[in-house]
Amino acid sequence: MDRSVDGTERRLRPPSLFLMLAEARGVLELNSSLLLSPLLMQAPKGDGHPVLALPGFLASDLSMAPMRRYLKELGYDAYAWNMGRNFGGISSRRAALRDLLKRVHEATGRKVSIIGWSLGGVYARDLALQMPELVRSIITLGSPFADDIRATNATRLYELLSGEGVDDIPEIRTAIAGDMPVPTTSIYSRTDGIVNWRTSRVRPSATAENIEVHFASHIGLGVNPAALWAIADRLAQPEGEFRHFDRSGPFAIAYGPPEQALS
């Protein structure tokens, strides 16, 4: 939670109604990526390692199909989660997600990078904590894992459909909000209309970073061209190495300034 000027705690608020209504611009972000596909294909090529894509709340594998297709064209072995529509359930999904990660690892013989969009990013962080030996890196997109995670426009619906309250698993919630045992990138936007952007930021460190994408929507973040470029750049890092994102690429103007890593 944030603190007010008098030192008392105050809850974060979900994004405004204006930002939520502006989420319709996600269609424009997809169209922009299609238009800029020749430029996006100039991103660093992949080394063939497996990448698991986890969709957001109420979304299915279809939502991440453009990203998976892009990553396959760059040379990655991209996997869908194949669990239908994501109706939530951090606790109830844990065993199935562990099994999925094991299957991908066993099928490829390599550590797996995990990309999670929104709630999918919360799953990704939980997997990295449970099975770090199988995870190469994680990338989250507009995922509410830090600070006051109730500050979203989907909290009540999540609790209704998943049957889980966001405060029901405090020990898991605290762990997910902390530092990760693997290289971590959080991509977020201050114009997210579903999730308060403050809940999507990691503590910067030598192996953890935030990348802000200007003017991106929540539902368009996974198909936003600047976000896709950043994802490709992050995945291209050699296993066991991590460097902070270089914002001098073709979409440099779309990113916020880099943050200082904490010692």
C-alpha positions in Angstrom: 0.0 0.0 0.0 1.0 3.6 -0.5 1.5 5.9 2.5 -0.1 9.4 2.7 1.8 12.5 3.7 0.9 12.0 7.4 2.4 8.5 7.3 -0.8 6.5 7.4 -1.5 3.7 4.9 -4.0 4.2 2.1 -5.3 1.7 -0.3 -4.5 1.9 -4.0 -7.4 2.5 -6.3 -8.2 0.6 -9.4 -7.7 2.4 -12.7 -10.3 5.1 -13.6 -13.4 4.5 -15.6 -11.9 6.5 -18.4 -8.9 4.2 -18.6 -11.0 1.1 -18.4 -13.2 2.4 -21.3 -10.1 3.2 -23.3 -9.1 -0.5 -23.2 -10.8 -0.8 -26.6 -7.6 0.6 -28.1 -6.1 -2.9 -27.7 -7.3 -3.6 -31.3 -5.1 -0.7 -32.5 -2.1 -2.2 -30.8 -2.7 -5.5 -32.5 -3.0 -3.8 -35.9 0.1 -1.8 -35.2 2.1 -5.0 -34.6 0.8 -6.5 -37.9 1.8 -3.4 -39.7 5.2 -3.3 -38.1 5.9 -7.0 -38.4 8.9 -6.5 -40.8 10.5 -4.3 -38.2 9.6 -6.7 -35.3 11.3 -9.5 -37.2 14.6 -7.6 -36.9 14.6 -8.5 -33.2 17.4 -10.9 -31.9 16.8 -14.4 -33.0 16.0 -17.2 -30.5 18.1 -20.1 -29.5 15.3 -22.6 -29.7 14.7 -22.9 -26.0 11.1 -23.5 -24.8 8.8 -20.6 -23.9 5.5 -21.2 -22.1 2.8 -18.5 -22.5 0.2 -18.2 -19.7 -2.9 -16.2 -20.5 -4.7 -13.6 -18.3 -7.9 -13.9 -16.4 -10.9 -14.8 -18.6 -8.5 -15.3 -21.6 -7.6 -18.4 -23.4 -4.6 -19.5 -25.5 -6.2 -17.6 -28.4 -5.2 -14.3 -26.7 -1.5 -15.2 -26.9 -1.5 -16.9 -30.3 0.0 -13.8 -32.0 2.8 -13.7 -29.5 3.5 -17.4 -29.8 3.5 -17.2 -33.6 6.0 -14.3 -33.4 8.3 -16.1 -31.0 8.2 -19.3 -33.2 9.2 -17.2 -36.2 12.1 -15.8 -34.2 13.2 -19.4 -33.4 11.7 -20.2 -30.0 9.8 -23.4 -29.1 6.6 -21.7 -27.9 4.0 -23.6 -25.9 0.4 -22.8 -25.0 -1.1 -23.7 -21.6 -3.9 -25.9 -23.1 -6.2 -25.5 -20.1 -9.0 -23.6 -21.7 -10.2 -20.3 -20.5 -8.5 -18.9 -17.4 -11.1 -18.5 -14.7 -8.5 -18.0 -12.0 -7.5 -19.9 -8.9 -3.9 -19.5 -7.8 -4.2 -22.4 -5.3 -6.4 -24.7 -7.4 -4.2 -24.3 -10.5 -0.8 -24.9 -8.8 -0.6 -28.7 -9.3 -1.7 -28.5 -13.0 0.7 -25.7 -13.7 3.6 -27.6 -12.1 2.7 -30.7 -14.2 2.6 -28.5 -17.3 6.0 -27.0 -16.6 7.5 -30.5 -16.0 6.1 -31.8 -19.3 7.6 -28.9 -21.3 10.9 -29.3 -19.6 10.9 -33.1 -20.1 9.9 -32.7 -23.8 12.7 -30.3 -24.6 15.4 -31.1 -22.0 15.9 -27.4 -21.4 14.9 -24.8 -18.9 11.7 -23.0 -19.7 11.1 -19.2 -20.0 7.6 -18.3 -18.9 5.6 -15.3 -20.1 2.5 -14.5 -18.1 0.0 -11.9 -19.1 -1.9 -10.4 -16.2 -3.0 -13.3 -13.9 -0.8 -15.5 -16.0 2.2 -13.5 -14.7 1.1 -14.3 -11.1 1.2 -18.0 -12.0 4.6 -17.5 -13.6 6.1 -16.0 -10.5 4.6 -18.8 -8.3 6.0 -21.4 -10.7 9.5 -19.8 -10.5 9.3 -20.0 -6.7 8.2 -23.6 -6.6 10.5 -25.0 -9.4 13.4 -22.6 -10.0 15.5 -25.4 -11.4 13.2 -25.7 -14.4 12.8 -22.0 -15.1 15.2 -20.0 -17.2 13.5 -16.6 -16.8 10.0 -15.0 -16.3 8.4 -12.1 -18.1 5.1 -10.6 -16.8 2.8 -8.3 -18.6 0.5 -6.0 -16.5 0.5 -8.6 -13.7 -0.9 -7.5 -10.2 1.5 -9.2 -7.8 2.9 -6.4 -5.6 1.6 -3.8 -3.2 -2.2 -3.7 -2.9 -3.2 -6.3 -5.4 -6.9 -5.6 -4.9 -6.4 -2.4 -6.9 -7.8 -3.8 -10.1 -11.1 -3.6 -11.9 -11.4 -7.4 -12.0 -10.9 -8.3 -8.3 -14.6 -9.0 -7.5 -15.2 -11.0 -10.7 -12.0 -13.0 -10.0 -13.2 -13.9 -6.5 -16.6 -14.8 -7.8 -15.5 -17.1 -10.6 -12.4 -18.6 -9.0 -13.9 -19.2 -5.6 -10.8 -17.8 -4.1 -10.4 -14.5 -2.3 -7.2 -12.6 -3.0 -6.5 -12.4 0.7 -7.1 -16.2 1.3 -3.5 -17.2 0.7 -1.3 -14.6 2.5 1.8 -16.8 2.5 1.7 -17.4 -1.2 0.7 -13.8 -1.9 3.7 -12.5 0.1 6.1 -14.9 -1.6 4.9 -13.9 -5.1 5.4 -10.2 -4.3 9.0 -10.8 -3.3 12.3 -11.3 -5.1 12.4 -14.1 -7.6 15.2 -16.8 -7.8 15.4 -16.4 -11.6 15.9 -13.4 -14.0 12.7 -11.4 -14.0 11.2 -8.7 -16.2 8.0 -6.9 -15.6 6.4 -5.0 -18.5 3.7 -2.6 -17.5 1.9 0.6 -18.5 0.7 3.5 -16.5 -2.3 3.7 -18.8 -3.4 0.2 -17.9 -7.2 0.3 -17.5 -7.6 -3.0 -15.6 -4.7 -3.2 -13.2 -3.2 -0.3 -11.2 0.3 -0.2 -12.6 1.9 0.2 -9.2 1.0 -3.5 -8.5 3.0 -4.7 -11.5 6.5 -3.5 -10.6 9.3 -5.6 -9.3 12.0 -4.4 -6.9 14.9 -3.6 -9.4 18.1 -5.6 -8.9 20.9 -7.1 -10.8 18.5 -9.7 -12.2 15.1 -8.0 -12.0 13.8 -5.0 -14.0 10.7 -3.1 -14.9 10.0 -1.9 -18.5 7.3 0.7 -18.8 5.5 0.9 -22.2 3.9 4.3 -22.8 0.2 4.4 -23.6 -0.3 0.6 -23.8 -3.6 -0.9 -22.7 -4.0 -3.9 -20.5 -5.8 -6.1 -23.1 -3.3 -4.9 -25.8 -0.1 -5.3 -23.9 0.6 -8.8 -25.2 0.3 -7.7 -28.8 1.8 -4.2 -28.4 4.7 -3.9 -30.8 7.0 -2.2 -28.2 6.2 -4.9 -25.7 6.8 -7.7 -28.2 10.2 -6.2 -29.1 11.1 -6.1 -25.4 10.0 -9.7 -24.9 12.1 -10.9 -27.8 15.1 -8.9 -26.6 14.8 -10.4 -23.1 14.4 -14.0 -24.3 17.5 -13.7 -26.5 19.8 -13.4 -23.5 22.1 -16.4 -23.0 21.0 -18.8 -20.3 22.6 -17.8 -17.0 23.2 -14.3 -18.1 21.2 -11.1 -17.5 21.6 -7.5 -18.7 19.2 -4.8 -18.3 17.0 -3.8 -21.2 18.6 -1.4 -23.7 16.0 1.2 -24.7 18.0 2.4 -27.7 16.2 0.1 -30.2 13.6 0.9 -32.8 10.8 1.4 -30.2 12.9 3.5 -27.8 10.4 6.3 -27.7 7.7 3.9 -26.4 9.6 3.1 -23.2 9.8 4.8 -19.9 13.3 5.6 -18.4 15.3 2.8 -16.8 15.2 2.4 -13.1 18.2 2.2 -10.8 18.8 -1.3 -9.5 18.9 -1.6 -5.7 21.9 -3.0 -4.0 
